[in-house]
Amino acid sequence: MDSVSGRTVLVTGAARGMGELYARRAVAEDARAVILWDLEQVALDEVSASLAGTATTVLAQRVDISSLDDITTAAATAREEVGAPDILINNAGIVRGGAFWEHDPVTGIDATMRINTIAHMWITREFLPDMMADTATPKHILNIASAAGTVANPGMTVYAASKWAMIGWSDSLRLELRKTGHRHIRVTTFCPSYISTGMFEGARGPALTPILTPKNATDAAWRAMLRGAPVLYKPWTVRLSMVLRGILPVRAWDFLAGRVFKVYSSMDEFTGRS
C-alpha cells in the first residue's frame, strides 16, 4: 500500500510515545477510522481530543491488554462502532530492568510476558478471523519487537524473553498465513535498538548503534509495514550483531559484545521512565 487512506487502524499503547505517533500518522494519511487502545485514561483523552475535527473517526478506548476480558469487550465495541481493523499495530509494551532474581514474579515476570507478548497474541487472535474473511481489502499486522529479542543482554532478561517470543510468534504467523493462502494479510516484525521514548531512560547505545528517535523509528516501521516487509532491523548494527553472534564461538562473541561493542554494559545505568 501507499498509505492507510480509507482503512481502519488499531494502535495499542496509543496514548504516548511511538503509539501516539502511529495514530497521528494514520490520521494524517486519511484513515477512515483510528482505534486508540491504552490504559492511561488522561493521556488517552488528550490524544483523542487532539485528533478530533478531522475526517478520520477516532475511537479511544481504555483497555488493559493484560486482561483477555478487557480485550474481547473492547473489540466487540470497536466492531460495532467503527468495524474491525484493517491494520493492527501491536505497539504497547513495558520494560523492567535489573537482574533476573530481582524481578517480582507477578509485577515483573508475569506482567512483562503478558503485556509484551501474550496480549498481542490475544489481540491478533481476536481480530484475525475478521481479517481472514475480508479478502477484498489488504490487511497488515505490525508487531513491535526489539533488538533485545535477537541478542542476549544482561539487565533485561525478562524483557528479552518477551521480545524473543514476540519475534518467533510474529514471523511464524507470517509464514502460516502465507502457507494457508491468506496472502492478503501481511505481517511485519520491527526490531529496533534503544529508542528515546523514556522507557529506556539511562540506557546507552552500544558502539555504532545510536539511540533512535521515536519519529525516525516509527517512520521506518510504518514504511516497512506499508510495503509488507517481513522484518525490519534498525539500525543496521542490529543485523550485524545477529550475524556475528551466529558465526562466532560464544566466548568470542562475548568478548566482542562485552569489550568492543559494549552491548553487555548498555543497561548498567538504566533507570526507565519515572
N, C-alpha and C positions, 0 to 999 in steps of 0.2 A: 504494500500500500504506500501511497504518497503521503497520506495523512489519516487522521481518525474522523474526518468530516462525516457527519451523519451517523456515527456509531455511538453505542453506549459503552462507557468506560467505567470500570470499578477500580478504585485505588484503596488499598489498605494502608493504614498509617498515614492518612491524608492530611492530618492537622498541622504538620510541621515538616521541616527538612525536605528530603527528596520527595516524599509523598505529596506534599503541597505543590512542589514544582511539577510533578507529573500531572496533577489535577489542573494546574494553570495551563500547562501545555495542551491538554485536551480541550479546554475551553477556547484557547487561542486558535486551535485548528477547527473550531466549529463542530465539536462533538454534539450529537443530538442530546445526550444526557451524560452527566458525570455523577457517579455514586461515590460519596466520601465515607469511608469507614474509619473510625478512630475511637479510642477510649476516653480521650480528653475532651470533655464537652465544651469548655470555654474556648479552647483553641479551635475546635471543630466549628463552632458557631461563627467565630471570627473569619475563618477561611471561607465558609459558606456565604456569609454576608458580603465579603469582598468579591465573590464571583457572581453575585446576583446582578440582574439587569442586562444580561447577555441573552443571546438566542439559545444558549445551552440550558437545559433544565438541570438544576443542581439538587441532588437529594443527599442530605447529610444525616448519617445515622450513627448514634453512639453504639458501638459494638465491642464487646470483649471477645476477641477472636480466640482466646484460650478456652472459651466455652462453646461446645458444639450446639447447645440450645440457643445461645445468642446468635450464632451464625445462621442456623436454619430459620429462626424467627425473622431476622433482618433480611435474609434472602427472599423470603416469602413476601415481605413488604415491598422490597425493591422490584420484584417481578410484577406486582400489582400496580405500582405507581409509575415505573418507567420501563419495565421489561428486563429480561435477563441481559447481562453484559455481553457485548461482542469482544471486548478487550478486558482482560483481567490482569491487574498489576499487583502481584503479591510482594508488597514492599515492607510491611510492618515488621519490626524486629526489636530485640533488646540485646544488651551485652552485659555480661558480668565478668569482670576481670579477676585476676588472682589465681593462686594455686588451687588445684582441684579440691584438696581437702578443706579448703576454706569456704567452699560453696555450700550453702544450705540445701538440703535435699529437696525442699519444696520450692522456696522462693528463688533458689539458684539453679539447680539442675532441672527440676521438672518444668519450671516456668520458662526457662530458656529453650528447652527442647519443644515444649508445647507451642510457644508463640513463634519461634523461628522456623519450625519445620512442620509439626503436626497440624497446626492451624491452617497452613497454606494447603496441605493435603485435603483437609476437610472442606475448605472454601472451594478449591478446584473441583473436588468430587461433587459438591453441591451444584455447581453450575455447568459441569461438563456435559450432562445429558442434554441441556438446552443447546449448548454449542454444537454437539454432535448431530442434533436433529435439524438444525438450520444450516443446510449445506449451501444455500444460495448466497450467504454472506461470509467472507473470510473472517476467521476468528484468530485472536492472538492471546497467548498467555506469557507474561513477562515475570519470571521468578528472580528476585534479587537475592543472590547468594553472596559469596565473599571469597577473596583470595585466601582467607583463613581456612576455607574448605579444600584448598589444593595443596598447602604445605603446612606441616605442623609448626606450632609456635608456643613456647612457654608463656604462661599468663593468660591463655584463652582456651583452656582445654574443653570446657563445656560449649562455649561459643563455636569453636572449631568443629566440634562434633555435630552441632546443629546444622552448620553450613556444609559439611561433608555429606550429611544425609540429604540436605536440600539439593545439592548438585546431582547426587546419584538418582534421587527420585525424579527430578526435573528432566534430566536427559533420558531416563528410561521411559518417562511418559511421552516424550517427543517421539521416541522410536516405536512405542506401542501404537500411537495414533497413526504414524506413517504405515506401519505394518498392517494395520487393520483397515486401511483405506480412507481414514479421516484426514485427508491431506489439506482440507480447508482450514484445519486448526494448526497453527504454528506455535511452537514453544521455544522461547529464548531464555537462556540462563545467563545472568550477568554476574561476573566475578570480579568486583573491584577491590583494590587495596584500600588503605585508610582514606576516609572522606571526612572533610572538616564540617560535619553536621553537629558536633558536640558529643555524639555518642562515644567517640574515641578520644576525648579530650586528654591530653598528656602523652598520647602515643606518638612515637616518632617513626617517620617513614624510613624503611631500610635504604641502603645505598642504591642510587639510581632510581629510586621509587618515590617520587614526590607525592605528598598528600593531595588528593584530588579535591577540587571544589565541588559542592553539590550541583552547581549549574553544569559544569563540564561532564560530571558523571551521569546526570540524568539525560543530558543531550545525547551522549554516546549510547546509553541504554535504549533511549527512545528510537534513535535511528536504526539500531540493530533490530529492535522489535518490528519496526515497520517493514524492513526488508526480509524478515523471517529468519534472521541468523540463528543457528542452533545455540551458539555460545559466544560470549564476548568477555575477554580478559582485559583488564585495564589497570595500570598501564602495561606496556609490553614486557616489563620485567616480571610480571606475574607468570606469563607463559615461559619465560626463560627459567625461572625458578623451578617450574614443573619439569622442564626438560632435564635440567641439571640434577634434580632430585631423582629422576628416573634412571639416569645413566651412570651416576657416580655411586661408589660404595657409600654406605650410610655414614661411616666416620669421616670420609672426605667431604660429603655434603654438610655434615655437622660443622666441620671446620670452616667451610665457605660461608654457610649461613650465620654461624656464630661470630667468627672473627673478621670476615671480609665484608659481607653484605649487612651485618648487624641485624639480621632478621630476629634472632633469638633474644635481643635486648630491646626490641621496639616497643614492648609493653611495660618496660621497667618503671616508667613514670606515669603510667596510665591512671587517670582519676575518673574519667567518664563524665557524663552530664550531671550537673548538680541538681 
